Amino acid sequence: MTSPVSSAQDTGPSARRSPSRDTAKIETAYRQLKHDITTGVYSPNERLVEAPLTRALGISRNTLRAVLARLESDGLVVLEPNRGGRVPSFSIEDARDILRVREVLEGLVAGLAAERATPEQRERLREVIEGTEQALKEDDLMRYTSLNREFHSLITAAAGSPQTATMLDSLLFPLVKFQFQAVMVPGRKADSLEEHRAVLHAVEAGDTAEAERVARTHIRQVRATLDRFGPDPDHHTPGR
Protein backbone atom coordinates (compact mmCIF):
# COMPACT_ATOMS: atom_id res chain seq x y z
CA MET A 1 0.00 0.00 0.00
CA THR A 2 3.10 2.18 0.09
CA SER A 3 3.62 4.31 -3.02
CA PRO A 4 4.62 7.90 -2.27
CA VAL A 5 4.89 10.25 -5.23
CA SER A 6 8.44 10.95 -6.32
CA SER A 7 9.96 14.41 -6.28
CA ALA A 8 13.10 15.88 -7.84
CA GLN A 9 16.26 14.00 -6.95
CA ASP A 10 19.17 15.44 -4.95
CA THR A 11 21.94 16.39 -7.33
CA GLY A 12 24.50 14.32 -5.44
CA PRO A 13 26.88 14.57 -2.49
CA SER A 14 29.22 16.86 -4.40
CA ALA A 15 26.52 19.48 -5.02
CA ARG A 16 26.92 22.72 -3.11
CA ARG A 17 23.78 23.34 -1.07
CA SER A 18 22.66 26.60 0.44
CA PRO A 19 20.66 26.63 3.69
CA SER A 20 17.62 27.88 1.77
CA ARG A 21 17.87 24.98 -0.69
CA ASP A 22 18.07 22.46 2.14
CA THR A 23 15.08 24.08 3.83
CA ALA A 24 13.09 23.86 0.60
CA LYS A 25 14.03 20.18 0.23
CA ILE A 26 12.84 19.42 3.75
CA GLU A 27 9.60 21.35 3.23
CA THR A 28 8.79 19.60 -0.06
CA ALA A 29 9.51 16.14 1.34
CA TYR A 30 7.63 16.95 4.54
CA ARG A 31 4.51 17.97 2.64
CA GLN A 32 4.64 14.90 0.40
CA LEU A 33 5.15 12.40 3.21
CA LYS A 34 2.53 14.12 5.35
CA HIS A 35 0.06 13.86 2.47
CA ASP A 36 0.87 10.17 1.97
CA ILE A 37 0.41 9.40 5.66
CA THR A 38 -2.79 11.40 6.15
CA THR A 39 -4.44 9.99 3.03
CA GLY A 40 -3.75 6.37 3.93
CA VAL A 41 -0.90 5.51 1.55
CA TYR A 42 0.81 4.12 4.65
CA SER A 43 -1.10 1.80 6.96
CA PRO A 44 -1.23 2.14 10.77
CA ASN A 45 1.92 0.62 12.32
CA GLU A 46 3.64 0.43 8.93
CA ARG A 47 7.40 0.96 9.12
CA LEU A 48 8.85 3.93 7.27
CA VAL A 49 12.00 2.35 5.84
CA GLU A 50 14.77 4.81 5.03
CA ALA A 51 16.13 3.39 1.77
CA PRO A 52 12.91 3.30 -0.27
CA LEU A 53 11.76 6.61 1.19
CA THR A 54 14.95 8.45 0.27
CA ARG A 55 14.68 7.07 -3.27
CA ALA A 56 10.99 7.90 -3.66
CA LEU A 57 11.30 11.40 -2.22
CA GLY A 58 14.65 12.14 -3.83
CA ILE A 59 16.34 13.20 -0.59
CA SER A 60 19.31 12.23 1.55
CA ARG A 61 19.08 10.24 4.76
CA ASN A 62 19.84 13.31 6.84
CA THR A 63 17.04 15.21 5.14
CA LEU A 64 14.66 12.30 5.69
CA ARG A 65 15.52 12.21 9.39
CA ALA A 66 14.75 15.93 9.66
CA VAL A 67 11.42 15.31 7.93
CA LEU A 68 10.55 12.39 10.23
CA ALA A 69 11.42 14.46 13.30
CA ARG A 70 9.04 17.16 12.13
CA LEU A 71 6.30 14.62 11.44
CA GLU A 72 6.86 13.17 14.90
CA SER A 73 6.16 16.59 16.39
CA ASP A 74 2.90 16.60 14.40
CA GLY A 75 1.92 13.23 15.87
CA LEU A 76 2.08 11.58 12.44
CA VAL A 77 5.17 9.43 13.03
CA VAL A 78 6.52 7.44 15.97
CA LEU A 79 10.33 7.32 16.11
CA GLU A 80 11.84 4.32 17.88
CA PRO A 81 15.53 3.92 18.84
CA ASN A 82 17.43 1.76 16.34
CA ARG A 83 14.22 0.99 14.45
CA GLY A 84 13.42 4.23 12.64
CA GLY A 85 9.90 5.52 12.17
CA ARG A 86 6.48 3.98 11.88
CA VAL A 87 2.96 5.23 11.32
CA PRO A 88 1.04 5.41 14.61
CA SER A 89 -2.15 3.49 15.23
CA PHE A 90 -5.27 4.87 16.88
CA SER A 91 -8.11 3.05 18.60
CA ILE A 92 -11.78 3.58 17.89
CA GLU A 93 -12.03 5.26 21.30
CA ASP A 94 -9.36 7.72 20.17
CA ALA A 95 -11.45 8.40 17.06
CA ARG A 96 -14.60 9.02 19.09
CA ASP A 97 -12.80 11.48 21.36
CA ILE A 98 -11.32 13.29 18.38
CA LEU A 99 -14.73 13.53 16.73
CA ARG A 100 -16.10 15.25 19.83
CA VAL A 101 -13.47 17.95 19.41
CA ARG A 102 -13.91 18.06 15.66
CA GLU A 103 -17.66 18.59 16.06
CA VAL A 104 -17.02 21.88 17.84
CA LEU A 105 -14.40 23.04 15.34
CA GLU A 106 -16.41 22.03 12.26
CA GLY A 107 -19.38 23.93 13.63
CA LEU A 108 -17.19 26.97 14.20
CA VAL A 109 -15.73 27.04 10.69
CA ALA A 110 -19.12 26.44 9.06
CA GLY A 111 -20.56 29.40 10.95
CA LEU A 112 -17.63 31.58 9.93
CA ALA A 113 -17.93 30.37 6.33
CA ALA A 114 -21.56 31.52 6.29
CA GLU A 115 -20.29 34.99 7.18
CA ARG A 116 -17.15 35.12 5.07
CA ALA A 117 -17.37 32.84 2.03
CA THR A 118 -16.73 34.63 -1.25
CA PRO A 119 -18.98 34.12 -4.29
CA GLU A 120 -16.19 32.06 -5.87
CA GLN A 121 -15.93 29.81 -2.81
CA ARG A 122 -19.69 29.29 -2.73
CA GLU A 123 -19.68 28.40 -6.40
CA ARG A 124 -16.93 25.83 -5.87
CA LEU A 125 -18.85 24.34 -2.94
CA ARG A 126 -21.86 23.90 -5.25
CA GLU A 127 -19.64 22.23 -7.85
CA VAL A 128 -18.25 19.84 -5.24
CA ILE A 129 -21.75 18.87 -4.11
CA GLU A 130 -22.78 18.24 -7.73
CA GLY A 131 -19.63 16.19 -8.32
CA THR A 132 -20.21 14.18 -5.14
CA GLU A 133 -23.76 13.42 -6.25
CA GLN A 134 -22.47 12.17 -9.61
CA ALA A 135 -19.76 10.07 -7.94
CA LEU A 136 -22.41 8.51 -5.71
CA LYS A 137 -24.58 7.63 -8.72
CA GLU A 138 -21.59 6.07 -10.47
CA ASP A 139 -20.43 4.29 -7.30
CA ASP A 140 -17.02 5.96 -7.71
CA LEU A 141 -15.69 5.64 -4.17
CA MET A 142 -12.32 7.27 -4.86
CA ARG A 143 -13.88 10.38 -6.40
CA TYR A 144 -16.57 10.48 -3.73
CA THR A 145 -13.95 10.37 -0.98
CA SER A 146 -11.78 13.00 -2.65
CA LEU A 147 -14.71 15.41 -3.06
CA ASN A 148 -15.89 14.71 0.47
CA ARG A 149 -12.48 15.77 1.75
CA GLU A 150 -12.45 18.81 -0.54
CA PHE A 151 -15.83 19.98 0.78
CA HIS A 152 -14.51 20.10 4.33
CA SER A 153 -11.32 21.82 3.17
CA LEU A 154 -13.31 24.45 1.28
CA ILE A 155 -15.52 25.21 4.29
CA THR A 156 -12.42 25.57 6.45
CA ALA A 157 -10.74 27.85 3.90
CA ALA A 158 -13.88 29.98 3.58
CA ALA A 159 -13.91 30.49 7.35
CA GLY A 160 -10.67 32.43 7.12
CA SER A 161 -9.38 31.22 10.48
CA PRO A 162 -5.81 29.86 10.09
CA GLN A 163 -5.51 28.75 13.72
CA THR A 164 -8.72 26.74 13.56
CA ALA A 165 -7.63 25.28 10.22
CA THR A 166 -4.37 24.11 11.80
CA MET A 167 -6.24 22.45 14.65
CA LEU A 168 -8.62 20.68 12.27
CA ASP A 169 -5.73 19.53 10.10
CA SER A 170 -4.07 17.91 13.11
CA LEU A 171 -7.25 15.91 13.77
CA LEU A 172 -7.61 14.40 10.31
CA PHE A 173 -5.04 11.61 10.31
CA PRO A 174 -6.26 9.63 13.36
CA LEU A 175 -9.67 9.38 11.69
CA VAL A 176 -8.60 8.18 8.23
CA LYS A 177 -8.95 4.45 8.91
CA PHE A 178 -12.32 4.79 10.63
CA GLN A 179 -13.76 7.22 8.11
CA PHE A 180 -13.02 4.79 5.30
CA GLN A 181 -14.84 2.11 7.25
CA ALA A 182 -17.79 4.34 8.11
CA VAL A 183 -18.52 5.28 4.51
CA MET A 184 -19.09 1.63 3.62
CA VAL A 185 -22.02 1.38 6.02
CA PRO A 186 -25.12 1.06 3.79
CA GLY A 187 -26.72 4.43 3.19
CA ARG A 188 -23.95 6.44 4.85
CA LYS A 189 -22.56 7.96 1.64
CA ALA A 190 -25.99 9.30 0.64
CA ASP A 191 -26.67 10.59 4.15
CA SER A 192 -23.31 12.34 4.25
CA LEU A 193 -24.03 14.03 0.92
CA GLU A 194 -27.35 15.38 2.23
CA GLU A 195 -25.63 16.61 5.39
CA HIS A 196 -23.07 18.44 3.26
CA ARG A 197 -25.88 19.87 1.15
CA ALA A 198 -27.51 21.25 4.31
CA VAL A 199 -24.24 22.94 5.25
CA LEU A 200 -23.99 24.45 1.76
CA HIS A 201 -27.55 25.81 1.91
CA ALA A 202 -26.85 27.48 5.26
CA VAL A 203 -23.59 28.96 3.98
CA GLU A 204 -25.32 30.27 0.84
CA ALA A 205 -28.04 31.82 3.00
CA GLY A 206 -25.45 33.46 5.25
CA ASP A 207 -27.14 31.78 8.23
CA THR A 208 -24.35 31.43 10.80
CA ALA A 209 -26.37 29.62 13.46
CA GLU A 210 -27.86 27.12 11.00
CA ALA A 211 -24.50 26.45 9.36
CA GLU A 212 -22.97 25.68 12.74
CA ARG A 213 -25.92 23.48 13.74
CA VAL A 214 -25.96 21.32 10.60
CA ALA A 215 -22.16 21.00 10.53
CA ARG A 216 -22.15 19.75 14.10
CA THR A 217 -25.01 17.38 13.31
CA HIS A 218 -22.96 15.98 10.41
CA ILE A 219 -20.02 15.13 12.67
CA ARG A 220 -22.34 13.64 15.29
CA GLN A 221 -23.72 11.34 12.60
CA VAL A 222 -20.18 10.22 11.74
CA ARG A 223 -19.61 9.44 15.41
CA ALA A 224 -22.93 7.59 15.62
CA THR A 225 -21.83 5.46 12.66
CA LEU A 226 -18.59 4.58 14.45
CA ASP A 227 -20.59 3.63 17.54
CA ARG A 228 -22.13 0.82 15.47
CA PHE A 229 -18.70 -0.76 15.00
CA GLY A 230 -18.16 -1.74 18.62
CA PRO A 231 -14.64 -2.11 20.04
CA ASP A 232 -13.01 -3.73 17.00
CA PRO A 233 -13.92 -2.05 13.70
CA ASP A 234 -11.28 -4.04 11.84
CA HIS A 235 -13.87 -6.77 11.46
CA HIS A 236 -15.81 -4.45 9.17
CA THR A 237 -15.24 -3.88 5.51
CA PRO A 238 -12.67 -1.08 4.97
CA GLY A 239 -13.85 2.17 3.45
CA ARG A 240 -15.24 5.63 4.47
Backbone hydrogen bonds, N-H to C=O, Kabsch-Sander energy under -0.5 kcal/mol:
donor,donor_aa,acceptor,acceptor_aa,energy
3,S,1,M,-0.7
7,S,56,A,-0.9
15,A,12,G,-1.7
17,R,15,A,-0.6
22,D,18,S,-2.2
23,T,19,P,-2.4
24,A,20,S,-2.1
25,K,21,R,-2.3
26,I,22,D,-2.4
27,E,23,T,-2.4
28,T,24,A,-2.6
29,A,25,K,-2.5
30,Y,26,I,-2.7
31,R,27,E,-2.4
32,Q,28,T,-2.1
33,L,29,A,-2.8
34,K,30,Y,-2.6
35,H,31,R,-2.2
36,D,32,Q,-2.4
37,I,33,L,-2.4
38,T,34,K,-2.8
39,T,35,H,-1.6
40,G,37,I,-1.2
41,V,36,D,-2.3
42,Y,36,D,-1.0
45,N,87,V,-2.5
46,E,43,S,-2.2
48,L,85,G,-2.9
49,V,47,R,-1.0
53,L,49,V,-1.6
54,T,50,E,-3.0
55,R,51,A,-1.8
56,A,52,P,-2.7
57,L,53,L,-2.6
58,G,54,T,-1.0
59,I,54,T,-1.6
64,L,60,S,-2.3
65,R,61,R,-2.5
66,A,62,N,-1.7
67,V,63,T,-2.2
68,L,64,L,-2.9
69,A,65,R,-2.1
70,R,66,A,-1.8
71,L,67,V,-2.4
72,E,68,L,-2.3
73,S,69,A,-1.7
74,D,70,R,-1.0
75,G,72,E,-1.4
76,L,71,L,-2.5
77,V,71,L,-0.8
78,V,86,R,-2.8
79,L,77,V,-0.5
80,E,84,G,-3.0
83,R,80,E,-2.2
84,G,80,E,-1.4
85,G,48,L,-0.7
86,R,78,V,-1.6
87,V,46,E,-2.4
95,A,91,S,-2.0
96,R,92,I,-2.2
97,D,93,E,-2.2
98,I,94,D,-2.6
99,L,95,A,-2.3
100,R,96,R,-1.5
101,V,97,D,-1.4
102,R,98,I,-2.9
103,E,99,L,-2.3
104,V,100,R,-1.0
105,L,101,V,-1.9
106,E,102,R,-3.3
107,G,103,E,-1.9
108,L,104,V,-2.0
109,V,105,L,-2.5
110,A,106,E,-2.1
111,G,107,G,-2.2
112,L,108,L,-2.2
113,A,109,V,-2.5
114,A,110,A,-1.9
115,E,111,G,-1.0
116,R,112,L,-2.4
117,A,113,A,-2.6
122,R,118,T,-2.4
123,E,119,P,-2.2
124,R,120,E,-2.2
125,L,121,Q,-2.2
126,R,122,R,-2.0
127,E,123,E,-2.1
128,V,124,R,-2.4
129,I,125,L,-2.2
130,E,126,R,-2.4
131,G,127,E,-2.6
132,T,128,V,-2.6
133,E,129,I,-2.3
134,Q,130,E,-2.0
135,A,131,G,-2.5
136,L,132,T,-2.3
137,K,133,E,-2.0
138,E,134,Q,-2.1
139,D,136,L,-0.9
140,D,135,A,-2.8
141,L,139,D,-1.1
144,Y,140,D,-2.6
145,T,141,L,-2.8
146,S,142,M,-2.3
147,L,143,R,-2.6
148,N,144,Y,-2.4
149,R,145,T,-2.2
150,E,146,S,-2.1
151,F,147,L,-2.5
152,H,148,N,-1.5
153,S,149,R,-2.1
154,L,150,E,-2.8
155,I,151,F,-2.2
156,T,152,H,-2.2
157,A,153,S,-2.5
158,A,154,L,-2.7
159,A,155,I,-1.3
160,G,156,T,-0.7
160,G,157,A,-1.0
161,S,156,T,-0.7
165,A,161,S,-2.4
166,T,162,P,-2.2
167,M,163,Q,-2.0
168,L,164,T,-2.6
169,D,165,A,-2.4
170,S,166,T,-1.8
171,L,167,M,-0.7
171,L,168,L,-1.1
172,L,169,D,-1.1
173,F,169,D,-0.6
175,L,172,L,-1.5
176,V,172,L,-0.6
176,V,173,F,-1.6
179,Q,175,L,-2.9
180,F,176,V,-2.1
181,Q,177,K,-1.3
182,A,178,F,-2.6
183,V,179,Q,-1.9
184,M,181,Q,-1.0
185,V,182,A,-1.7
188,R,185,V,-2.5
191,D,187,G,-2.2
192,S,188,R,-2.8
193,L,189,K,-2.0
194,E,190,A,-2.0
195,E,191,D,-2.2
196,H,192,S,-2.4
197,R,193,L,-2.4
198,A,194,E,-2.0
199,V,195,E,-1.7
200,L,196,H,-2.6
201,H,197,R,-2.5
202,A,198,A,-1.9
203,V,199,V,-2.4
204,E,200,L,-3.0
205,A,201,H,-1.9
206,G,202,A,-0.6
206,G,203,V,-1.0
207,D,202,A,-2.3
208,T,206,G,-1.1
211,A,207,D,-2.5
212,E,208,T,-2.3
213,R,209,A,-2.3
214,V,210,E,-2.8
215,A,211,A,-1.9
216,R,212,E,-2.2
217,T,213,R,-2.2
218,H,214,V,-2.1
219,I,215,A,-1.8
220,R,216,R,-2.2
221,Q,217,T,-2.1
222,V,218,H,-1.6
223,R,219,I,-2.3
224,A,220,R,-2.5
225,T,221,Q,-1.9
226,L,222,V,-2.0
227,D,223,R,-1.9
228,R,224,A,-0.7
228,R,225,T,-1.0
229,F,226,L,-1.9
230,G,226,L,-0.5
230,G,227,D,-0.6
232,D,229,F,-0.5
235,H,232,D,-1.4
236,H,233,P,-2.5
